[in-house]
Amino acid sequence: MHAPGTFTIQATDGPSRLGELHTAHGVVRTPAFMPVGTLGTVKSLCPQDLKDASAQIILGNTYHLYLRPGDDLVARRGGLHAFMGWDRPILTDSGGFQVFSLSGLRKLTPDGVEFRSHLDGSKHFFTPEKVLDIQRNLGSDIMMVLDECVPYGADHAYTEKSLVLTHDWALRSRENHAPGRNGQLVFGIVQGGFFKDLREQSAEAICSMGFDGHAIGGLSVGESTAEMYELMAHTAPLLPADKPRYLMGVGKPMDILEGIGNGIDMFDCVLPTRNARNGTLYTSRGQVNIKRAEFKEDDSPLDPECTCYTCRTFSKAYLRHLYVAKELLSYRLNTIHNVHFFLELARGAREAIAAGQFAAYKARFQAVYPSAPQE
């Protein structure tokens, strides 16, 4: 039995890695996609749906759970695992991205960030220490440190000044949580905007602090796909090879495969669940907009190559009917499928790396998801 935080590489295929991360609630085989369960639920799904789709780990959000229902209440219920009936690993974001996206409702200081709740306008103050205390109450397996996510377009001077704050907060976070305490892991976050020298500076500082893993933050914030891929490729090799690498909030199918091709191990994004509710579905043949009239009398499954409950059981005609009628079952069936697709994307990547066939695997998806880097 390996201690939480143990990370081993089983195989490589170029920069791509096949690994295992041990946590207090089980092993996460990487590359891994983490469905987003912001408020202690992956929207419209129950834990059994996630297990049926072979989800290994899900993500919760510190900011949202702190405001509602409150981390103290969750702690009294035995932690987030017990509260939501999920016995596999959980990663919790620090809430930093949510706080900084509040713009006019927050005020930044060297000590932390003051903000007003988007729910009722009440005032709150997050420090690096408090953010970890909240996550300890939640009982997450992987905790993220508080950082400043600079907006896209921020200039070099602002971004450099922001790094001083992010690095100071990371150091305070490290001092607040000893390695292995309560079996909870802590990941540091590399920032630096879209400046390669600052990404290098940030990676050097964060990776010297002894975190259990490292994340690349500040991407997918409005930049072109070409810019994102360039920064991803530049930053990933700066992170230690013997610890997990996590690309935060980036989640189109080709973005994930591009990340895996650059040696990144963990991914999360709201795209599969949000787009499911908007009727945009991912298939082995490309994206499908299920509301289109062409599916009105289409009795074929959404994706004949998919083994999820939705594709095994229902036709495109029925899925279109549910969506057009605004039936709640539409959200559930669409989300079951999209989450399954993204988890299968990661599982297939693991198999391809093990077989030394990752480039061919990526090329197959590029043919049906011909996204950037052209744009």
C-alpha positions, 0 to 999 in steps of 0.5 A: 500500500503506497502512501498518499502522494506517491506518484509512479510512471508506468510507461512513456510515449514521447513526453506523454506519461502513463502514471498512478497517483495514490490518494487517501481514497484510492489510486488515480490512473493518469492521464485522468479527466476529472468531472467538475462537481462544483457544489458537491454534485456533478450537475444532473448525475448521481455518484453511481452514474459517475462510477458507471462511467469509470470516473476515478476522481471528481472536482469540488470548489472551495469558494462555492462550498464555503458559501453554501452549505458551509465547510463547517456543516460539511465537516460535521457531516463527516466531510465531503465524501460522506456528505455526497456519497462518493468514496473515490478521490476528490480534488478541490480548487482553491476558489481563487479563480471564482473570487478573482472573476468577481472583479468589482466585488473583490479587493486584493491585499498582501494578506489575502483577498476580500470579496462579496458573496455573489449570493447575498453580497456578504463580505468575506476574506480569503487568506492562503491559510483559510483556503486550506483550512476550508479544504481540510474541513471538506476532507478533499484528497487534493487541495489547491493553494490560493493564487491570483489568476491574472486576466488575459491581456494583463501586461508584463509589469502587472503579471510580474507583480502578481507573481510576487503575491502568488508565490508568497501565498504559495509559501504560506500555504506550504507552511500551513500544511505539512506533507502528508498531513491527514493524508491530504495532498497540496498542489502548487500553481504555476502562473505567469500569464502569457510571458514565457520568462515569467512562466519560467520564474513561477515554475522555479519558485513553485516547484522549489517549495515541496508540493505534492504536485503542480498545476498550470493555471491561467490558461483558457482565459480568452487566448487563442488556442495557438497561444494556449498550446504554445504556453502549455508546451513551454511550461509543462517540461518546467515541472518536475517529472516525478510529480503529477502535472495538472492543467486547470480548467482546460477541456476541449477534446483536442486541448486535453490530447495536446496536453497529454502530448506535452506530458500533462497528467490531470485535466478538468473542465465544465465543458462536458456538463455545461454543453450537455445541458445546452444540447452539444454532445461529443461523439466519436464522429465529432460534435452533435447539436441534438436540437437540430431538426435533422434528428427529429426522426433519427432512430439511430443511437447518438454514437454507435461506438459509445457504450454509455447508458444513453447510447445503448438505450435511446435514439437521437430522435428521443434525445432531441424530443427531450431537449426541445420539450425541456424535459429534465431527463434531457440534462441527465442523459446528455450529461451521462454521455458527455462525461462518459466520452471525456472519461473514455478519451482519457482511458483511450489515451492511457491505453495508447501510451502503454502501446506506444501509439499515442500519436496515432490516437491523437491523430484520429481525434484531430480528424473529427475535432479539427480545432486549432492551433490555426485560430 
